[in-house]
């Protein structure tokens, strides 16, 4: 019988010995003498013992760990390799809103009547591009950070639209198309210079100038066959011999919103900007006695029939009109933010919302006989829109001087500052730089520092976060359009404005929009006075993408990120470029750093590379 060593291992030695020494009962064993038997037994025991010892060594379990050294032996723990210090340091940005670093700066670029762009009708593609680039040069000259271009001046479009015809201010002929998609070009050109682009819409206007000698039907016949007003004459109202779409008609409001949303969907704009034209302003006319008297919309019951059809529970036609514009703005705001949460909605209303005496103390401390108010005349409750956060920013047109008793600039600026208090709506002030030329005979406007005095004053108001000028063309005093004492007044004031804007400014983060998460630039190095870096953002969230970089130039020993004097260079992100560089830096006297900004102007930490 052959023994299996593995089986032996599973038995104790005594049992094993018994089994090995047990003979089968039927086996015939020759008898031997007792001495040989004893010897055989001893040899068998020795053999089994040796076999058990060998088997136990062969099948013993492997040790769980390496043998421990003797107690007196010291074991050294391996040391981890030292981490290399990164070739840069991170400088957190601790915002100081009062530092002057944050301010919205812009000017309205009007297309209506060919005021600013395009300057004439029928320009070629190359002429249009050169003209727009010159306007961008002007924005940069004044260190502005946003463009506001009028893209739908009067029911027409400076962009490819399925809803509105090409603008006659571009084509010069209602039968012709645009030479290019001007809006697409303008948005890209503004972004390439690190500026925001705000698309400016006039919502309800159909015609701009008075045409007293033609009937409404005859005026409509002069418009493009694709114009909504011509296609739907029943939705057009006439006041002061001008035409506009009826805001009381729900279908009109829907059409205008769809016109705006077409742009929001198709273009990478930063904001929708609406001006002050909703219902028409008051005018004047000669009465039966030959006297010139004020003339208000509604006196001739222009929209009475619409009111009767759509009044719902309203009994006051003025309150109904205000509700029409409120519902329009409310739906537009929701639609824009649902489509693109990072696109702002802005409004530029008339500067006087209401007089205190007429509004139970809610309005401004302005005399009731000074001007019919926006709330009462144009029927848009701009104050309510701010309080309900239905706009992200507001630019009241405070087009008066400090000394004008009817509507003092300071009184109105303080009133709007109070309206914005406690809200997340950004307040920018609209300034009338056109009056520096047009009103030069008025001593209140014939001074060298009219607008810079206004901006110095608004800088003392907690909630004012920027300035906008009406309009861009008046910042180019050497364009050849101006002359005489008005030209000299423009020149002096424009120099003051340039000095006031001597340093770069960043658009403030809008608190009414979602937060964004900027990523620091990566691969940042500074060698041989050349700064190089790459975009650190690698995700796909549009709101978090890097829009531009800011290079800082700090004096040695001073790394204050909130000093606008240290903002050295803004570098916009360009598709297709991996590595950005900035040459000829003065590393002997300055420390350089770079940060990244999202499209909503949240800033990353500043990366300070070691100078190799």
C-alpha positions as CSV (number, residue, x, y, z in Angstrom):
1,X,0.0,0.0,0.0
2,X,1.5,3.3,-1.1
3,X,1.1,6.2,1.3
4,X,-0.1,9.6,0.1
5,X,1.8,12.2,2.0
6,X,-1.1,14.7,1.7
7,X,-3.4,12.2,3.4
8,X,-0.8,11.7,6.1
9,X,-0.7,15.4,6.9
10,X,-4.4,15.4,7.7
11,X,-4.0,12.7,10.5
12,X,-2.3,12.9,13.9
13,X,0.9,10.8,14.3
14,X,-0.7,8.2,16.6
15,X,-3.5,7.3,14.3
16,X,-1.1,7.1,11.4
17,X,1.2,4.8,13.1
18,X,-1.7,2.5,14.0
19,X,-2.9,2.4,10.4
20,X,0.5,1.7,9.0
21,X,1.2,-1.2,11.5
22,X,-2.2,-2.8,11.1
23,X,-2.3,-5.9,8.9
24,X,-5.3,-7.3,7.1
25,X,-6.9,-10.1,8.9
26,X,-6.6,-12.6,6.0
27,X,-2.9,-11.9,5.4
28,X,-0.7,-15.0,6.3
29,X,2.4,-13.8,7.9
30,X,5.3,-16.1,8.4
31,X,6.4,-16.5,11.9
32,X,9.8,-14.9,12.8
33,X,11.7,-14.8,15.9
34,X,11.0,-12.1,18.4
35,X,14.4,-10.3,17.9
36,X,13.8,-9.7,14.2
37,X,10.3,-8.6,14.9
38,X,11.4,-6.0,17.4
39,X,14.1,-4.8,14.9
40,X,11.5,-4.4,12.2
41,X,9.2,-2.5,14.4
42,X,11.9,-0.1,15.4
43,X,12.8,0.6,11.7
44,X,9.2,1.1,10.8
45,X,8.8,3.7,13.5
46,X,11.8,5.6,12.4
47,X,10.6,5.5,8.8
48,X,7.2,6.9,9.7
49,X,8.7,9.6,11.9
50,X,11.0,10.7,9.1
51,X,8.1,10.7,6.6
52,X,5.9,12.8,8.9
53,X,8.7,15.3,9.5
54,X,9.3,15.7,5.7
55,X,5.6,16.1,5.0
56,X,5.1,18.7,7.7
57,X,7.9,20.8,6.2
58,X,6.6,20.4,2.7
59,X,3.1,21.6,3.4
60,X,3.5,24.2,6.1
61,X,1.6,27.5,5.3
62,X,3.6,30.4,3.9
63,X,4.3,33.1,6.4
64,X,2.0,36.1,6.4
65,X,4.9,38.5,6.4
66,X,8.6,38.6,6.1
67,X,10.5,37.2,9.1
68,X,11.0,39.8,11.8
69,X,14.5,40.8,12.5
70,X,16.0,40.1,15.8
71,X,14.9,42.5,18.6
72,X,18.2,44.2,18.8
73,X,18.0,45.1,15.0
74,X,16.7,48.6,14.1
75,X,14.6,48.8,11.0
76,X,14.6,52.2,9.1
77,X,11.3,53.4,7.6
78,X,11.8,54.5,4.0
79,X,11.4,58.3,3.6
80,X,8.9,59.6,1.1
81,X,10.4,61.7,-1.8
82,X,10.2,65.4,-1.3
83,X,7.5,67.1,-3.4
84,X,8.8,69.7,-5.8
85,X,7.6,73.2,-5.2
86,X,5.3,74.4,-8.0
87,X,6.9,77.1,-10.2
88,X,4.2,79.6,-9.2
89,X,2.1,80.9,-6.3
90,X,-1.6,81.6,-6.2
91,X,-2.8,85.1,-5.1
92,X,-6.5,85.1,-4.1
93,X,-8.6,88.0,-5.2
94,X,-10.4,89.7,-2.4
95,X,-12.9,92.0,-4.0
96,X,-13.1,95.7,-3.0
97,X,-16.2,97.1,-4.8
98,X,-15.1,100.6,-4.0
99,X,-11.6,100.3,-5.5
100,X,-12.5,101.6,-8.9
101,X,-11.6,98.3,-10.5
102,X,-15.2,97.4,-11.2
103,X,-17.4,99.6,-13.5
104,X,-19.6,99.2,-16.5
105,X,-18.6,101.6,-19.3
106,X,-20.3,101.9,-22.6
107,X,-22.0,104.2,-25.2
108,X,-25.1,103.6,-27.3
109,X,-24.3,102.9,-31.0
110,X,-27.4,103.9,-32.8
111,X,-28.3,102.6,-36.2
112,X,-31.6,104.5,-36.6
113,X,-31.3,107.4,-39.0
114,X,-27.7,106.2,-39.6
115,X,-26.5,108.1,-36.6
116,X,-23.6,106.0,-35.5
117,X,-23.5,102.8,-37.5
118,X,-23.8,102.4,-40.4
119,X,-23.1,106.0,-41.2
120,X,-24.8,105.8,-44.6
121,X,-27.1,103.4,-46.5
122,X,-25.9,101.0,-49.1
123,X,-22.3,100.6,-47.8
124,X,-20.3,97.7,-49.1
125,X,-19.2,94.8,-46.9
126,X,-15.7,96.1,-46.6
127,X,-16.9,99.6,-45.7
128,X,-19.3,98.3,-43.1
129,X,-16.5,96.2,-41.5
130,X,-14.0,99.1,-41.5
131,X,-16.6,101.5,-40.0
132,X,-17.5,99.1,-37.2
133,X,-13.8,98.5,-36.4
134,X,-13.3,102.2,-36.1
135,X,-16.2,102.4,-33.7
136,X,-14.5,99.7,-31.6
137,X,-11.3,101.7,-31.7
138,X,-13.3,104.5,-30.2
139,X,-14.6,102.3,-27.4
140,X,-11.1,101.2,-26.7
141,X,-9.8,104.8,-26.7
142,X,-12.1,105.5,-23.8
143,X,-11.3,102.2,-22.1
144,X,-14.9,101.0,-22.3
145,X,-15.8,97.4,-21.8
146,X,-19.2,96.9,-23.5
147,X,-20.8,97.6,-26.9
148,X,-24.5,98.5,-27.1
149,X,-25.5,98.2,-30.8
150,X,-29.0,98.9,-32.0
151,X,-29.9,95.8,-34.0
152,X,-33.7,96.3,-34.4
153,X,-34.3,100.0,-34.8
154,X,-37.8,100.0,-36.2
155,X,-39.3,96.6,-37.0
156,X,-36.3,95.8,-39.1
157,X,-33.0,93.9,-38.5
158,X,-29.3,94.2,-38.8
159,X,-29.1,90.4,-38.7
160,X,-30.3,87.4,-40.6
161,X,-34.0,87.1,-39.5
162,X,-37.0,85.0,-40.5
163,X,-39.3,87.5,-38.7
164,X,-38.0,91.0,-39.6
165,X,-36.8,92.4,-42.9
166,X,-33.3,93.7,-43.5
167,X,-32.9,97.2,-42.1
168,X,-33.1,100.0,-44.7
169,X,-30.4,101.8,-42.7
170,X,-28.1,99.2,-44.1
171,X,-29.5,98.4,-47.5
172,X,-30.9,101.7,-48.6
173,X,-33.5,99.7,-50.5
174,X,-36.4,97.7,-48.9
175,X,-36.0,95.1,-51.7
176,X,-32.4,94.3,-51.0
177,X,-30.8,91.9,-48.5
178,X,-28.0,92.5,-46.1
179,X,-24.4,92.3,-47.6
180,X,-23.5,90.2,-44.5
181,X,-24.9,89.1,-41.2
182,X,-23.8,92.3,-39.4
183,X,-24.7,91.1,-36.0
184,X,-22.7,87.9,-36.3
185,X,-19.7,90.0,-37.3
186,X,-20.2,92.6,-34.7
187,X,-20.5,90.1,-31.8
188,X,-17.3,88.3,-32.8
189,X,-15.4,91.6,-33.3
190,X,-16.5,92.9,-29.9
191,X,-15.5,89.7,-28.1
192,X,-12.1,89.6,-29.9
193,X,-11.4,92.9,-28.1
194,X,-12.6,91.6,-24.7
195,X,-15.8,93.6,-24.7
196,X,-19.4,92.5,-23.9
197,X,-21.9,92.8,-26.7
198,X,-25.4,94.1,-25.8
199,X,-28.1,93.7,-28.6
200,X,-30.3,96.8,-28.4
201,X,-33.9,96.5,-29.5
202,X,-36.6,99.0,-30.0
203,X,-39.6,96.8,-29.3
204,X,-42.7,98.4,-30.8
205,X,-41.7,101.3,-33.1
206,X,-42.6,101.0,-36.7
207,X,-41.7,104.5,-38.1
208,X,-39.4,107.1,-36.8
209,X,-40.3,110.3,-38.4
210,X,-43.6,112.2,-38.7
211,X,-45.4,111.7,-42.0
212,X,-48.4,113.9,-41.7
213,X,-49.3,114.0,-45.4
214,X,-49.8,110.2,-45.8
215,X,-52.5,107.9,-44.4
216,X,-51.5,105.0,-42.3
217,X,-52.1,102.6,-45.2
218,X,-49.9,104.8,-47.4
219,X,-47.1,104.8,-44.8
220,X,-47.3,101.0,-44.4
221,X,-47.0,100.6,-48.2
222,X,-43.6,102.2,-48.0
223,X,-42.3,99.4,-45.8
224,X,-40.9,96.0,-46.8
225,X,-43.5,93.4,-47.8
226,X,-42.1,91.3,-45.0
227,X,-42.6,93.9,-42.3
228,X,-44.9,92.7,-39.6
229,X,-46.7,96.0,-39.5
230,X,-47.5,95.9,-43.2
231,X,-48.6,92.3,-43.0
232,X,-50.9,93.1,-40.0
233,X,-52.2,96.7,-40.3
234,X,-54.9,96.0,-37.8
235,X,-52.2,95.7,-35.1
236,X,-50.8,99.2,-35.8
237,X,-51.5,102.4,-33.9
238,X,-50.9,105.9,-35.0
239,X,-49.9,108.8,-32.7
240,X,-48.3,112.1,-33.7
241,X,-48.2,110.9,-37.3
242,X,-45.9,108.1,-36.3
243,X,-46.7,104.4,-36.3
244,X,-46.1,101.8,-33.7
245,X,-47.2,98.2,-32.9
246,X,-50.1,98.0,-30.4
247,X,-48.6,96.8,-27.0
248,X,-52.2,96.0,-25.8
249,X,-52.5,93.2,-28.4
250,X,-51.2,89.9,-27.0
251,X,-50.2,88.7,-30.4
252,X,-48.1,91.8,-30.9
253,X,-46.3,91.2,-27.6
254,X,-45.6,87.6,-28.6
255,X,-44.2,88.6,-31.9
256,X,-41.8,91.1,-30.4
257,X,-40.6,88.6,-27.9
258,X,-40.1,86.0,-30.6
259,X,-38.1,88.6,-32.6
260,X,-35.8,89.1,-29.6
261,X,-35.6,85.4,-28.8
262,X,-34.5,84.7,-32.4
263,X,-31.4,86.7,-31.6
264,X,-30.9,85.2,-28.2
265,X,-30.9,81.7,-29.7
266,X,-28.8,82.4,-32.7
267,X,-26.1,84.7,-31.5
268,X,-23.6,84.7,-28.7
269,X,-24.8,88.0,-27.2
270,X,-24.1,89.0,-23.6
271,X,-27.3,91.0,-23.1
272,X,-30.7,92.0,-24.4
273,X,-31.0,95.8,-24.2
274,X,-34.3,97.6,-24.5
275,X,-34.6,101.3,-24.8
276,X,-37.4,103.7,-23.6
277,X,-39.9,103.4,-26.4
278,X,-43.0,101.4,-25.4
279,X,-46.1,103.5,-25.6
280,X,-45.3,106.9,-27.2
281,X,-44.1,109.9,-25.3
282,X,-46.2,113.0,-25.2
283,X,-46.0,115.5,-28.0
284,X,-47.6,118.8,-28.8
285,X,-50.1,120.2,-31.3
286,X,-52.0,123.3,-32.1
287,X,-55.5,123.5,-30.7
288,X,-58.5,125.2,-32.2
289,X,-57.4,128.5,-30.8
290,X,-54.1,128.3,-32.4
291,X,-52.2,127.6,-29.2
292,X,-49.5,124.9,-28.9
293,X,-50.6,122.5,-26.2
294,X,-49.3,119.1,-24.8
295,X,-50.7,116.1,-26.6
296,X,-50.8,112.7,-24.8
297,X,-51.4,109.3,-26.2
298,X,-54.9,108.1,-25.5
299,X,-56.5,111.5,-25.8
300,X,-57.9,110.5,-29.2
301,X,-58.8,107.0,-27.9
302,X,-56.2,105.3,-30.1
303,X,-56.3,102.0,-28.3
304,X,-59.8,102.1,-26.8
305,X,-61.1,99.3,-29.0
306,X,-58.1,97.1,-27.9
307,X,-58.9,97.9,-24.3
308,X,-62.5,96.8,-24.7
309,X,-61.3,93.6,-26.3
310,X,-58.5,92.6,-23.9
311,X,-59.2,94.5,-20.7
312,X,-60.0,91.5,-18.6
313,X,-60.7,92.7,-15.0
314,X,-59.2,96.2,-15.6
315,X,-61.4,99.2,-15.5
316,X,-58.6,101.9,-15.7
317,X,-57.1,102.0,-19.2
318,X,-53.9,103.5,-17.9
319,X,-53.4,100.7,-15.4
320,X,-54.2,98.2,-18.2
321,X,-51.5,99.8,-20.4
322,X,-49.0,99.5,-17.6
323,X,-49.9,95.9,-17.1
324,X,-49.4,95.2,-20.8
325,X,-45.8,96.4,-20.6
326,X,-45.2,94.6,-17.3
327,X,-46.4,91.3,-18.8
328,X,-44.3,91.8,-21.8
329,X,-41.1,92.4,-19.7
330,X,-41.9,89.6,-17.4
331,X,-42.3,87.0,-20.1
332,X,-39.3,88.3,-22.0
333,X,-37.1,88.1,-18.9
334,X,-38.2,84.5,-18.2
335,X,-37.8,83.4,-21.8
336,X,-34.3,84.8,-22.1
337,X,-33.1,83.3,-18.8
338,X,-34.7,80.0,-19.6
339,X,-32.9,79.9,-22.9
340,X,-29.6,81.2,-21.7
341,X,-29.3,81.9,-18.0
342,X,-26.1,83.8,-18.5
343,X,-27.6,86.4,-20.9
344,X,-28.6,89.7,-19.2
345,X,-31.8,91.6,-19.7
346,X,-31.3,95.4,-19.5
347,X,-33.6,98.4,-19.8
348,X,-32.9,102.1,-20.4
349,X,-36.0,104.1,-19.2
350,X,-36.7,107.8,-19.1
351,X,-35.0,109.3,-16.1
352,X,-38.1,110.4,-14.2
353,X,-40.2,107.5,-13.0
354,X,-42.7,109.6,-11.1
355,X,-43.0,112.8,-9.0
356,X,-43.2,112.3,-5.3
357,X,-46.3,114.4,-4.9
358,X,-48.2,112.2,-7.4
359,X,-47.0,108.8,-6.2
360,X,-47.6,109.0,-2.4
361,X,-43.9,109.7,-1.9
362,X,-42.5,106.9,-4.0
363,X,-41.3,109.2,-6.8
364,X,-38.4,111.7,-7.0
365,X,-38.5,115.1,-5.4
366,X,-39.1,116.8,-8.8
367,X,-41.7,119.4,-9.5
368,X,-44.9,118.1,-11.0
369,X,-44.9,120.6,-13.8
370,X,-41.4,119.7,-15.0
371,X,-42.2,116.7,-17.2
372,X,-44.8,114.0,-17.6
373,X,-43.3,111.0,-16.0
374,X,-42.3,107.7,-17.5
375,X,-44.7,105.8,-15.3
376,X,-47.7,108.0,-16.3
377,X,-46.8,108.7,-20.0
378,X,-45.0,105.7,-21.5
379,X,-46.9,103.4,-19.1
380,X,-43.9,101.2,-18.1
381,X,-43.4,100.7,-14.4
382,X,-39.6,100.6,-14.4
383,X,-39.4,100.8,-10.6
384,X,-41.5,97.7,-10.3
385,X,-39.3,95.8,-12.7
386,X,-36.3,96.5,-10.5
387,X,-38.0,95.6,-7.3
388,X,-39.1,92.3,-8.8
389,X,-35.8,91.5,-10.4
390,X,-37.3,91.3,-13.9
391,X,-34.3,93.1,-15.3
392,X,-30.6,92.4,-14.5
393,X,-29.5,96.0,-15.0
394,X,-31.2,99.4,-15.6
395,X,-29.8,102.5,-17.2
396,X,-32.0,105.5,-16.4
397,X,-31.5,108.3,-18.9
398,X,-30.7,111.2,-16.5
399,X,-30.3,113.8,-19.3
400,X,-30.2,116.9,-17.1
401,X,-27.5,119.0,-15.5
402,X,-27.1,119.5,-11.7
403,X,-28.4,123.1,-12.0
404,X,-31.7,122.3,-13.9
405,X,-34.4,122.8,-11.3
406,X,-37.0,120.9,-13.3
407,X,-35.0,117.6,-13.0
408,X,-31.7,118.1,-11.2
409,X,-29.2,115.4,-12.0
410,X,-28.2,114.8,-8.3
411,X,-31.8,114.5,-7.2
412,X,-32.6,111.8,-9.8
413,X,-29.3,109.9,-9.3
414,X,-30.0,109.6,-5.6
415,X,-33.6,108.5,-6.3
416,X,-32.4,105.7,-8.6
417,X,-29.7,104.7,-6.1
418,X,-32.4,104.3,-3.5
419,X,-34.6,102.2,-5.9
420,X,-31.7,99.8,-6.5
421,X,-30.9,99.5,-2.7
422,X,-31.5,96.0,-1.5
423,X,-31.9,94.5,-4.9
424,X,-29.6,92.4,-7.1
425,X,-30.1,94.7,-10.1
426,X,-27.1,96.6,-11.4
427,X,-27.6,100.4,-11.8
428,X,-25.8,102.3,-14.5
429,X,-26.4,105.9,-15.3
430,X,-27.2,107.2,-18.7
431,X,-25.4,110.5,-19.5
432,X,-26.4,113.0,-22.2
433,X,-23.1,113.7,-23.9
434,X,-25.0,114.8,-27.0
435,X,-26.1,117.9,-25.1
436,X,-22.5,119.1,-24.8
437,X,-22.8,120.0,-28.5
438,X,-26.6,120.4,-29.0
439,X,-27.1,122.6,-25.8
440,X,-23.8,124.4,-25.9
441,X,-25.6,127.8,-25.5
442,X,-26.9,126.6,-22.2
443,X,-24.3,127.6,-19.6
444,X,-25.1,124.5,-17.6
445,X,-23.7,122.4,-20.4
446,X,-20.9,124.7,-21.7
447,X,-18.3,123.6,-19.1
448,X,-15.3,121.4,-19.5
449,X,-16.2,118.9,-16.8
450,X,-20.0,118.5,-17.0
451,X,-20.0,114.7,-17.3
452,X,-17.0,114.0,-15.2
453,X,-18.6,116.0,-12.4
454,X,-21.7,113.8,-12.8
455,X,-19.6,110.6,-12.7
456,X,-17.6,111.8,-9.7
457,X,-20.9,112.4,-7.9
458,X,-22.4,109.0,-8.8
459,X,-19.2,107.3,-7.6
460,X,-20.2,108.4,-4.1
461,X,-23.5,106.5,-4.4
462,X,-23.4,103.0,-3.2
463,X,-25.4,101.3,-5.9
464,X,-24.2,103.0,-9.0
465,X,-22.0,100.6,-10.9
466,X,-21.3,102.2,-14.3
467,X,-22.0,104.8,-16.9
468,X,-23.4,104.8,-20.5
469,X,-23.2,107.8,-22.9
470,X,-25.8,108.8,-25.5
471,X,-24.3,108.5,-27.9
472,X,-21.1,107.1,-29.4
473,X,-20.7,109.6,-32.2
474,X,-20.3,112.5,-29.8
475,X,-17.1,110.9,-28.4
476,X,-15.5,111.4,-31.8
477,X,-15.3,115.1,-31.9
478,X,-12.8,115.0,-34.8
479,X,-15.1,113.1,-37.1
480,X,-15.9,116.1,-39.2
481,X,-19.5,116.3,-38.1
482,X,-19.1,119.1,-35.6
483,X,-18.0,122.7,-35.7
484,X,-18.0,126.0,-33.8
485,X,-18.3,126.4,-30.1
486,X,-20.0,123.0,-29.7
487,X,-17.0,121.3,-31.2
488,X,-14.7,123.0,-28.7
489,X,-17.0,122.1,-25.8
490,X,-17.0,118.4,-27.0
491,X,-13.2,118.4,-27.2
492,X,-12.7,119.7,-23.7
493,X,-15.3,117.3,-22.1
494,X,-14.0,114.3,-24.0
495,X,-10.5,114.9,-22.7
496,X,-11.9,115.0,-19.2
497,X,-13.7,111.8,-19.8
498,X,-10.6,110.1,-21.1
499,X,-8.7,111.2,-18.1
500,X,-11.5,110.0,-15.8
501,X,-11.2,106.6,-17.6
502,X,-7.4,106.6,-17.5
503,X,-7.4,103.1,-16.1
504,X,-9.0,99.8,-17.2
505,X,-12.1,98.6,-15.5
506,X,-13.8,95.2,-15.2
507,X,-17.6,94.8,-15.8
508,X,-19.1,94.1,-12.3
509,X,-20.4,90.6,-11.6
510,X,-24.2,90.7,-11.9
511,X,-25.8,89.4,-8.7
512,X,-29.1,88.5,-10.4
513,X,-27.5,85.8,-12.6
514,X,-26.1,82.4,-11.7
515,X,-22.7,82.2,-10.1
516,X,-19.8,81.0,-12.3
517,X,-16.7,79.0,-11.5
518,X,-13.5,80.3,-13.1
519,X,-10.4,78.1,-13.4
520,X,-6.9,79.5,-13.0
521,X,-4.7,79.6,-16.1
522,X,-2.3,76.6,-16.3
523,X,1.2,76.0,-17.6
524,X,2.1,79.6,-16.5
525,X,5.7,80.5,-16.9
526,X,7.9,83.6,-17.1
527,X,11.2,83.2,-18.9
528,X,13.4,85.7,-20.5
529,X,10.7,88.4,-19.9
530,X,8.1,86.4,-21.7
531,X,4.9,85.4,-19.9
532,X,3.2,82.3,-21.3
533,X,0.1,80.4,-20.1
534,X,-2.8,78.3,-21.2
535,X,-6.5,78.2,-20.5
536,X,-7.2,76.1,-17.4
537,X,-10.8,75.4,-18.1
538,X,-11.5,72.0,-19.6
539,X,-15.3,71.7,-19.1
540,X,-18.3,72.4,-21.3
541,X,-20.5,74.7,-19.2
542,X,-20.9,77.9,-21.2
543,X,-21.2,80.1,-18.2
544,X,-18.0,78.8,-16.7
545,X,-15.8,79.0,-19.8
546,X,-13.0,81.4,-19.8
547,X,-13.8,84.6,-21.7
548,X,-10.6,86.5,-21.2
549,X,-7.4,86.7,-19.1
550,X,-6.1,89.6,-17.1
551,X,-2.4,90.2,-16.8
552,X,-1.4,92.2,-13.7
553,X,1.8,94.3,-13.4
554,X,2.5,94.8,-9.7
555,X,5.3,97.0,-8.4
556,X,7.8,95.0,-6.4
557,X,6.4,94.5,-2.9
558,X,2.8,95.4,-3.7
559,X,0.4,92.7,-5.0
560,X,-2.9,94.5,-4.5
561,X,-5.3,92.9,-7.1
562,X,-7.9,95.6,-6.4
563,X,-5.8,98.6,-7.5
564,X,-6.9,99.3,-11.1
565,X,-3.6,100.9,-11.9
566,X,-2.1,97.3,-11.8
567,X,-4.4,96.0,-14.6
568,X,-1.9,95.7,-17.3
569,X,-3.4,93.8,-20.3
570,X,-6.7,92.1,-21.1
571,X,-6.2,89.1,-23.4
572,X,-9.4,87.6,-24.9
573,X,-9.8,83.9,-25.4
574,X,-9.4,83.0,-29.1
575,X,-10.7,79.7,-30.4
576,X,-7.9,77.5,-31.7
577,X,-5.1,79.1,-29.7
578,X,-3.6,76.9,-27.0
579,X,-0.8,79.0,-25.6
580,X,-0.9,82.7,-25.0
581,X,2.2,84.9,-24.6
582,X,3.1,88.4,-23.7
583,X,6.6,89.7,-24.5
584,X,9.0,92.4,-23.4
585,X,8.0,92.5,-19.7
586,X,9.9,94.6,-17.2
587,X,10.6,91.9,-14.6
588,X,13.3,94.0,-12.9
589,X,10.8,96.5,-11.6
590,X,7.5,94.5,-11.6
591,X,6.0,91.2,-10.6
592,X,3.6,89.8,-13.2
593,X,0.6,87.6,-12.7
594,X,-2.4,86.3,-14.7
595,X,-6.0,85.4,-13.9
596,X,-9.0,84.1,-15.8
597,X,-12.4,85.6,-16.1
598,X,-15.7,83.9,-17.0
599,X,-18.2,85.6,-19.4
600,X,-20.0,86.9,-16.2
601,X,-16.7,88.3,-14.9
602,X,-16.0,86.0,-12.0
603,X,-12.2,86.1,-11.5
604,X,-9.9,83.2,-10.6
605,X,-6.9,83.5,-8.3
606,X,-4.0,85.3,-9.8
607,X,-1.2,83.0,-10.8
608,X,2.2,84.4,-10.1
609,X,4.9,82.5,-11.9
610,X,8.5,82.3,-10.7
611,X,10.8,84.4,-12.9
612,X,13.3,82.0,-14.4
